[in-house]
Amino acid sequence: MKNLKEFVDTLVKIEYLDHCNAYGFYPFQMYVEDKDEKGIMCSLDLGGDIRAVYHAFAEHYSKNPKRVYLAVDFPAIGDILSDFVCIIAYEKEEMTLYAIPYSVETGETFSEVRDSEILNKIHDDLGLFIYKIN
């Protein structure tokens, strides 16, 4: 993965999920590049356990990587009124989060959301795992 855009363009696909009878994003995806520029690609089939996803992110973060990209599906919650894929990126010692909302009925994606109370909450929750491990 050269950058976050390539990660999203390659791995974030809203598809029809038979087991949900709706459109969605699963399994969650993570890409980690260490300081030696070795990349690790992970599909996180954790049954929707967000704490396990945050823990996996925090484990890689604690090893001082060059970058970590994570894509996780969330239901409509708070100020984001559609289900969404949350993109979390750690790169150049900066954390970035944004949401890609979509329709569970059609799979249509909507404009990215970058300023949101729920994104701030996700950031804070992830921080609890990062600081707990470090």
C-alpha positions as CSV (number, residue, x, y, z in Angstrom):
1,M,0.0,0.0,0.0
2,K,1.5,3.3,-1.1
3,N,-0.9,5.5,0.9
4,L,-4.3,5.7,2.6
5,K,-6.1,6.4,-0.7
6,E,-4.8,3.2,-2.2
7,F,-5.8,1.3,1.0
8,V,-9.4,2.7,0.8
9,D,-9.7,2.3,-3.0
10,T,-8.4,-1.3,-2.8
11,L,-10.0,-2.7,0.3
12,V,-13.1,-0.7,1.3
13,K,-15.9,-2.2,-0.7
14,I,-19.5,-2.0,0.3
15,E,-21.0,-5.4,-0.7
16,Y,-24.1,-7.4,-0.2
17,L,-23.7,-9.6,2.8
18,D,-25.9,-12.6,2.7
19,H,-25.6,-13.3,6.4
20,C,-27.0,-9.8,7.1
21,N,-29.4,-9.6,4.2
22,A,-28.1,-6.1,3.6
23,Y,-25.2,-4.2,2.2
24,G,-22.2,-3.7,4.5
25,F,-18.4,-3.9,5.0
26,Y,-16.9,-7.1,6.4
27,P,-14.4,-8.4,7.4
28,F,-12.6,-5.3,8.8
29,Q,-9.2,-4.6,7.1
30,M,-5.9,-3.4,8.5
31,Y,-2.6,-2.6,6.9
32,V,0.6,-2.0,9.0
33,E,4.0,-0.9,7.7
34,D,6.9,-1.1,10.1
35,K,9.9,1.2,10.1
36,D,11.7,-1.3,7.9
37,E,8.9,-0.8,5.3
38,K,7.7,-4.4,5.7
39,G,3.9,-4.5,5.2
40,I,1.4,-6.7,6.9
41,M,-2.2,-7.0,5.6
42,C,-4.8,-8.3,8.0
43,S,-8.5,-9.2,7.6
44,L,-10.0,-9.0,11.0
45,D,-12.9,-11.4,11.2
46,L,-13.7,-10.8,14.9
47,G,-17.5,-11.1,14.8
48,G,-18.0,-7.4,15.3
49,D,-16.0,-7.2,18.5
50,I,-14.8,-3.6,18.3
51,R,-12.6,-4.0,21.5
52,A,-10.7,-6.8,19.8
53,V,-10.2,-4.5,16.7
54,Y,-9.0,-1.6,18.8
55,H,-6.7,-4.0,20.7
56,A,-5.2,-5.3,17.4
57,F,-4.6,-1.7,16.3
58,A,-3.1,-0.7,19.6
59,E,-0.7,-3.8,19.5
60,H,0.7,-2.6,16.2
61,Y,0.7,1.0,17.2
62,S,2.8,0.1,20.3
63,K,5.6,-1.1,18.0
64,N,6.2,2.4,16.6
65,P,5.2,1.6,13.0
66,K,5.6,3.8,10.0
67,R,1.9,3.7,9.5
68,V,-1.3,1.8,10.3
69,Y,-4.5,1.9,8.3
70,L,-7.8,0.4,9.6
71,A,-11.3,0.2,8.1
72,V,-14.1,-0.8,10.5
73,D,-17.9,-1.0,9.9
74,F,-20.2,0.8,12.3
75,P,-24.0,1.0,12.5
76,A,-25.7,4.4,12.2
77,I,-25.1,6.0,15.6
78,G,-24.9,9.5,17.1
79,D,-24.7,12.2,14.5
80,I,-24.0,9.9,11.6
81,L,-27.4,8.8,10.4
82,S,-26.3,5.9,8.1
83,D,-24.2,2.9,8.6
84,F,-20.6,3.8,7.9
85,V,-17.0,2.5,7.4
86,C,-14.7,4.3,9.8
87,I,-11.2,4.9,8.3
88,I,-8.6,5.2,11.0
89,A,-5.0,6.1,9.9
90,Y,-1.9,6.6,11.9
91,E,0.9,8.0,9.8
92,K,3.7,10.5,10.4
93,E,2.8,10.5,14.1
94,E,-0.7,11.8,13.3
95,M,-4.0,10.1,13.8
96,T,-6.8,10.7,11.2
97,L,-10.3,9.4,11.2
98,Y,-13.1,9.8,8.8
99,A,-16.4,8.1,7.9
100,I,-17.7,6.7,4.6
101,P,-21.5,6.5,5.1
102,Y,-23.6,4.1,3.0
103,S,-27.1,2.8,2.4
104,V,-27.7,-0.7,3.8
105,E,-30.5,-1.1,1.3
106,T,-28.6,-0.2,-1.9
107,G,-24.9,-0.1,-1.0
108,E,-24.6,3.5,-2.3
109,T,-21.9,5.5,-0.6
110,F,-22.4,9.1,0.5
111,S,-20.0,12.0,1.1
112,E,-17.2,11.5,3.6
113,V,-17.7,12.8,7.1
114,R,-14.6,14.3,8.7
115,D,-16.1,16.3,11.6
116,S,-18.4,14.4,13.8
117,E,-19.1,13.8,17.5
118,I,-19.2,10.0,17.0
119,L,-15.8,10.1,15.2
120,N,-14.4,12.0,18.2
121,K,-15.8,9.3,20.5
122,I,-14.3,6.5,18.4
123,H,-10.9,8.4,18.5
124,D,-11.2,8.7,22.3
125,D,-12.2,5.0,22.7
126,L,-9.3,3.9,20.6
127,G,-6.9,6.1,22.6
128,L,-7.9,4.2,25.8
129,F,-6.6,1.0,24.2
130,I,-3.4,2.7,22.9
131,Y,-2.5,4.2,26.3
132,K,-3.4,1.0,28.1
133,I,-0.9,-1.0,26.1
134,N,1.9,1.6,26.0
